[in-house]
Amino acid sequence: MAQIITFGTLQARGVLRDVGRVLQMPYGQVDKLCKLVPQNPTAPVSLKQAIEGEPRLQAERDGDQVVKRAFDIAQKLEGLNRHASTHAAGIVIGGPAAIGAGCRSTATRNPTCPSPSST
């Protein structure tokens, strides 16, 4: 038996909040910017799309070098994996060979899988 891992990614609002925190921007300023980014869980909007579609975000970016830097960094980080979690209801049931084969295919990303010789 093995568990299934899910990966949470950095989406537009979250990555902007994280970058703002690292750049030590005032919370209120970052919150104001994030609220201008549309939130639609079924069809997430990228930060680039949000900036292109919202004149107030464009104005903030063009009027403040720190905001411009935050947007530039956030766009580079957007989409990267933020964390790994165990799927709440997902398990794989199979013999050692089946589970070992799955681990071997992801061993470069998951060093906790058993080595091929141990399966």
FIKOLZA-1660 file (N, C-alpha, C; in steps of 0.1 Angstrom, whole numbers, plus 5000, padded with zeros to 4 digits):
% residues 119
   i   px   py   pz ch aa at
   1 5008 4988 5000  A  M  N
   1 5000 5000 5000  A  M CA
   1 5009 5012 5000  A  M  C
   2 5005 5023 4993  A  A  N
   2 5012 5035 4993  A  A CA
   2 5002 5047 4992  A  A  C
   3 5006 5058 4997  A  Q  N
   3 4997 5070 4996  A  Q CA
   3 5000 5078 4984  A  Q  C
   4 4990 5086 4980  A  I  N
   4 4992 5095 4969  A  I CA
   4 4995 5109 4974  A  I  C
   5 5005 5115 4967  A  I  N
   5 5009 5129 4971  A  I CA
   5 5002 5139 4961  A  I  C
   6 4997 5150 4967  A  T  N
   6 4992 5161 4958  A  T CA
   6 5001 5173 4960  A  T  C
   7 5003 5181 4950  A  F  N
   7 5011 5192 4951  A  F CA
   7 5003 5205 4950  A  F  C
   8 5005 5214 4960  A  G  N
   8 4999 5227 4960  A  G CA
   8 5008 5237 4953  A  G  C
   9 5003 5244 4943  A  T  N
   9 5011 5254 4936  A  T CA
   9 5009 5268 4940  A  T  C
  10 5019 5276 4937  A  L  N
  10 5018 5290 4940  A  L CA
  10 5009 5297 4929  A  L  C
  11 4997 5301 4933  A  Q  N
  11 4989 5308 4924  A  Q CA
  11 4990 5323 4926  A  Q  C
  12 4984 5331 4917  A  A  N
  12 4986 5346 4917  A  A CA
  12 4985 5353 4930  A  A  C
  13 4974 5351 4937  A  R  N
  13 4973 5358 4950  A  R CA
  13 4983 5354 4960  A  R  C
  14 4984 5340 4961  A  G  N
  14 4993 5335 4971  A  G CA
  14 5008 5339 4969  A  G  C
  15 5012 5338 4957  A  V  N
  15 5026 5341 4954  A  V CA
  15 5028 5356 4956  A  V  C
  16 5019 5364 4953  A  L  N
  16 5020 5379 4955  A  L CA
  16 5021 5382 4970  A  L  C
  17 5013 5375 4978  A  R  N
  17 5014 5377 4993  A  R CA
  17 5027 5373 4998  A  R  C
  18 5032 5361 4993  A  D  N
  18 5045 5356 4998  A  D CA
  18 5057 5365 4994  A  D  C
  19 5057 5370 4982  A  V  N
  19 5067 5379 4977  A  V CA
  19 5067 5392 4985  A  V  C
  20 5054 5397 4987  A  G  N
  20 5053 5410 4994  A  G CA
  20 5058 5409 5008  A  G  C
  21 5056 5397 5015  A  R  N
  21 5061 5395 5028  A  R CA
  21 5076 5394 5028  A  R  C
  22 5082 5387 5018  A  V  N
  22 5097 5386 5018  A  V CA
  22 5103 5400 5015  A  V  C
  23 5096 5408 5007  A  L  N
  23 5102 5422 5004  A  L CA
  23 5098 5432 5015  A  L  C
  24 5092 5427 5026  A  Q  N
  24 5088 5435 5037  A  Q CA
  24 5079 5447 5033  A  Q  C
  25 5070 5444 5024  A  M  N
  25 5060 5455 5020  A  M CA
  25 5050 5455 5031  A  M  C
  26 5044 5467 5033  A  P  N
  26 5033 5468 5043  A  P CA
  26 5021 5458 5040  A  P  C
  27 5016 5451 5050  A  Y  N
  27 5006 5442 5048  A  Y CA
  27 4994 5448 5041  A  Y  C
  28 4990 5460 5044  A  G  N
  28 4978 5466 5038  A  G CA
  28 4980 5469 5023  A  G  C
  29 4992 5472 5019  A  Q  N
  29 4995 5474 5005  A  Q CA
  29 4994 5461 4997  A  Q  C
  30 5000 5451 5003  A  V  N
  30 4999 5438 4996  A  V CA
  30 4985 5433 4995  A  V  C
  31 4978 5434 5006  A  D  N
  31 4964 5430 5007  A  D CA
  31 4955 5437 4996  A  D  C
  32 4958 5450 4995  A  K  N
  32 4950 5458 4985  A  K CA
  32 4953 5453 4971  A  K  C
  33 4966 5450 4968  A  L  N
  33 4970 5445 4955  A  L CA
  33 4964 5431 4952  A  L  C
  34 4964 5422 4962  A  C  N
  34 4959 5409 4961  A  C CA
  34 4944 5409 4958  A  C  C
  35 4937 5418 4964  A  K  N
  35 4922 5419 4963  A  K CA
  35 4918 5423 4948  A  K  C
  36 4928 5429 4941  A  L  N
  36 4925 5433 4927  A  L CA
  36 4927 5422 4918  A  L  C
  37 4933 5411 4922  A  V  N
  37 4936 5399 4914  A  V CA
  37 4923 5390 4915  A  V  C
  38 4916 5388 4904  A  P  N
  38 4904 5379 4904  A  P CA
  38 4907 5366 4910  A  P  C
  39 4898 5361 4918  A  Q  N
  39 4899 5347 4923  A  Q CA
  39 4888 5338 4918  A  Q  C
  40 4892 5328 4910  A  N  N
  40 4882 5319 4905  A  N CA
  40 4889 5305 4905  A  N  C
  41 4886 5297 4916  A  P  N
  41 4892 5284 4917  A  P CA
  41 4891 5274 4906  A  P  C
  42 4879 5276 4898  A  T  N
  42 4877 5266 4887  A  T CA
  42 4885 5270 4875  A  T  C
  43 4888 5283 4873  A  A  N
  43 4896 5288 4862  A  A CA
  43 4906 5299 4867  A  A  C
  44 4917 5295 4874  A  P  N
  44 4926 5304 4880  A  P CA
  44 4931 5314 4870  A  P  C
  45 4933 5327 4874  A  V  N
  45 4938 5337 4865  A  V CA
  45 4953 5339 4869  A  V  C
  46 4961 5340 4859  A  S  N
  46 4975 5342 4861  A  S CA
  46 4978 5356 4865  A  S  C
  47 4989 5359 4871  A  L  N
  47 4992 5373 4875  A  L CA
  47 4994 5381 4863  A  L  C
  48 4999 5376 4852  A  K  N
  48 5001 5384 4840  A  K CA
  48 4987 5388 4835  A  K  C
  49 4977 5378 4834  A  Q  N
  49 4964 5381 4830  A  Q CA
  49 4957 5392 4839  A  Q  C
  50 4959 5390 4852  A  A  N
  50 4953 5400 4861  A  A CA
  50 4958 5414 4859  A  A  C
  51 4971 5415 4857  A  I  N
  51 4977 5428 4854  A  I CA
  51 4972 5434 4841  A  I  C
  52 4972 5426 4831  A  E  N
  52 4967 5431 4818  A  E CA
  52 4952 5435 4818  A  E  C
  53 4945 5428 4827  A  G  N
  53 4930 5431 4827  A  G CA
  53 4926 5441 4838  A  G  C
  54 4935 5446 4846  A  E  N
  54 4931 5455 4857  A  E CA
  54 4940 5467 4856  A  E  C
  55 4934 5479 4852  A  P  N
  55 4942 5491 4851  A  P CA
  55 4947 5496 4864  A  P  C
  56 4941 5493 4875  A  R  N
  56 4946 5497 4888  A  R CA
  56 4959 5489 4892  A  R  C
  57 4960 5477 4888  A  L  N
  57 4972 5469 4890  A  L CA
  57 4983 5475 4882  A  L  C
  58 4980 5478 4869  A  Q  N
  58 4990 5484 4861  A  Q CA
  58 4995 5497 4866  A  Q  C
  59 4986 5505 4872  A  A  N
  59 4990 5518 4877  A  A CA
  59 4999 5517 4890  A  A  C
  60 4995 5507 4898  A  E  N
  60 5004 5504 4910  A  E CA
  60 5017 5500 4906  A  E  C
  61 5018 5491 4896  A  R  N
  61 5031 5486 4891  A  R CA
  61 5039 5497 4885  A  R  C
  62 5033 5506 4877  A  D  N
  62 5041 5516 4870  A  D CA
  62 5044 5528 4880  A  D  C
  63 5037 5529 4891  A  G  N
  63 5040 5540 4900  A  G CA
  63 5049 5537 4911  A  G  C
  64 5052 5525 4914  A  D  N
  64 5060 5521 4925  A  D CA
  64 5070 5510 4922  A  D  C
  65 5083 5513 4923  A  Q  N
  65 5094 5504 4919  A  Q CA
  65 5093 5491 4928  A  Q  C
  66 5089 5492 4941  A  V  N
  66 5088 5480 4949  A  V CA
  66 5077 5471 4944  A  V  C
  67 5066 5477 4940  A  V  N
  67 5055 5469 4935  A  V CA
  67 5059 5462 4922  A  V  C
  68 5066 5470 4914  A  K  N
  68 5070 5464 4901  A  K CA
  68 5080 5452 4903  A  K  C
  69 5089 5454 4913  A  R  N
  69 5098 5443 4916  A  R CA
  69 5090 5431 4922  A  R  C
  70 5080 5433 4930  A  A  N
  70 5072 5423 4936  A  A CA
  70 5065 5415 4924  A  A  C
  71 5059 5422 4915  A  F  N
  71 5052 5416 4904  A  F CA
  71 5062 5408 4895  A  F  C
  72 5074 5413 4893  A  D  N
  72 5084 5406 4885  A  D CA
  72 5088 5393 4891  A  D  C
  73 5091 5394 4904  A  I  N
  73 5095 5381 4911  A  I CA
  73 5083 5372 4912  A  I  C
  74 5071 5377 4915  A  A  N
  74 5059 5368 4917  A  A CA
  74 5056 5361 4904  A  A  C
  75 5058 5367 4892  A  Q  N
  75 5055 5361 4879  A  Q CA
  75 5065 5350 4876  A  Q  C
  76 5077 5351 4881  A  K  N
  76 5087 5341 4879  A  K CA
  76 5084 5328 4888  A  K  C
  77 5079 5331 4900  A  L  N
  77 5076 5320 4909  A  L CA
  77 5062 5313 4907  A  L  C
  78 5053 5320 4901  A  E  N
  78 5040 5315 4899  A  E CA
  78 5040 5302 4892  A  E  C
  79 5032 5293 4898  A  G  N
  79 5031 5279 4892  A  G CA
  79 5040 5269 4898  A  G  C
  80 5050 5273 4905  A  L  N
  80 5059 5264 4912  A  L CA
  80 5052 5257 4923  A  L  C
  81 5057 5245 4926  A  N  N
  81 5051 5238 4938  A  N CA
  81 5054 5245 4951  A  N  C
  82 5043 5247 4959  A  R  N
  82 5045 5253 4972  A  R CA
  82 5047 5243 4983  A  R  C
  83 5039 5232 4982  A  H  N
  83 5040 5222 4992  A  H CA
  83 5035 5209 4986  A  H  C
  84 5038 5198 4993  A  A  N
  84 5033 5185 4990  A  A CA
  84 5024 5180 5002  A  A  C
  85 5013 5174 4999  A  S  N
  85 5004 5169 5009  A  S CA
  85 5000 5155 5005  A  S  C
  86 4995 5148 5016  A  T  N
  86 4990 5135 5013  A  T CA
  86 4975 5136 5009  A  T  C
  87 4972 5130 4998  A  H  N
  87 4958 5130 4994  A  H CA
  87 4949 5124 5004  A  H  C
  88 4938 5131 5008  A  A  N
  88 4929 5127 5019  A  A CA
  88 4923 5113 5017  A  A  C
  89 4920 5109 5004  A  A  N
  89 4913 5097 5002  A  A CA
  89 4920 5088 4992  A  A  C
  90 4933 5091 4989  A  G  N
  90 4939 5083 4978  A  G CA
  90 4950 5074 4984  A  G  C
  91 4948 5061 4980  A  I  N
  91 4958 5051 4983  A  I CA
  91 4960 5042 4971  A  I  C
  92 4972 5036 4970  A  V  N
  92 4974 5026 4960  A  V CA
  92 4976 5013 4967  A  V  C
  93 4969 5003 4963  A  I  N
  93 4970 4990 4969  A  I CA
  93 4976 4981 4958  A  I  C
  94 4987 4974 4961  A  G  N
  94 4994 4966 4952  A  G CA
  94 5006 4959 4959  A  G  C
  95 5012 4950 4952  A  G  N
  95 5024 4943 4957  A  G CA
  95 5036 4952 4957  A  G  C
  96 5047 4947 4963  A  P  N
  96 5059 4955 4963  A  P CA
  96 5064 4959 4949  A  P  C
  97 5063 4950 4940  A  A  N
  97 5068 4953 4926  A  A CA
  97 5060 4965 4920  A  A  C
  98 5047 4965 4922  A  A  N
  98 5039 4976 4916  A  A CA
  98 5042 4989 4923  A  A  C
  99 5043 4989 4936  A  I  N
  99 5045 5001 4943  A  I CA
  99 5060 5006 4941  A  I  C
 100 5069 4996 4940  A  G  N
 100 5083 5000 4938  A  G CA
 100 5085 5005 4924  A  G  C
 101 5077 5000 4914  A  A  N
 101 5078 5006 4900  A  A CA
 101 5073 5020 4900  A  A  C
 102 5063 5023 4907  A  G  N
 102 5058 5037 4908  A  G CA
 102 5068 5046 4914  A  G  C
 103 5074 5041 4925  A  C  N
 103 5085 5049 4931  A  C CA
 103 5097 5051 4922  A  C  C
 104 5101 5041 4915  A  R  N
 104 5112 5042 4906  A  R CA
 104 5110 5053 4896  A  R  C
 105 5097 5054 4891  A  S  N
 105 5095 5064 4881  A  S CA
 105 5095 5078 4886  A  S  C
 106 5094 5080 4900  A  T  N
 106 5094 5093 4906  A  T CA
 106 5106 5095 4915  A  T  C
 107 5115 5085 4915  A  A  N
 107 5126 5085 4925  A  A CA
 107 5135 5098 4924  A  A  C
 108 5136 5104 4912  A  T  N
 108 5144 5116 4911  A  T CA
 108 5138 5128 4919  A  T  C
 109 5124 5127 4920  A  R  N
 109 5117 5138 4927  A  R CA
 109 5114 5134 4942  A  R  C
 110 5115 5121 4945  A  N  N
 110 5111 5117 4958  A  N CA
 110 5121 5107 4963  A  N  C
 111 5131 5112 4970  A  P  N
 111 5142 5103 4975  A  P CA
 111 5137 5093 4986  A  P  C
 112 5125 5094 4991  A  T  N
 112 5120 5086 5002  A  T CA
 112 5115 5072 4997  A  T  C
 113 5114 5071 4983  A  C  N
 113 5110 5058 4978  A  C CA
 113 5120 5048 4980  A  C  C
 114 5116 5035 4981  A  P  N
 114 5126 5025 4983  A  P CA
 114 5135 5023 4970  A  P  C
 115 5147 5019 4972  A  S  N
 115 5156 5017 4961  A  S CA
 115 5151 5005 4953  A  S  C
 116 5154 5005 4940  A  P  N
 116 5149 4994 4931  A  P CA
 116 5154 4980 4936  A  P  C
 117 5166 4980 4943  A  S  N
 117 5171 4967 4947  A  S CA
 117 5163 4962 4960  A  S  C
 118 5156 4971 4967  A  S  N
 118 5149 4967 4979  A  S CA
 118 5134 4962 4976  A  S  C
 119 5130 4963 4963  A  T  N
 119 5116 4959 4960  A  T CA
 119 5116 4945 4954  A  T  C
% end
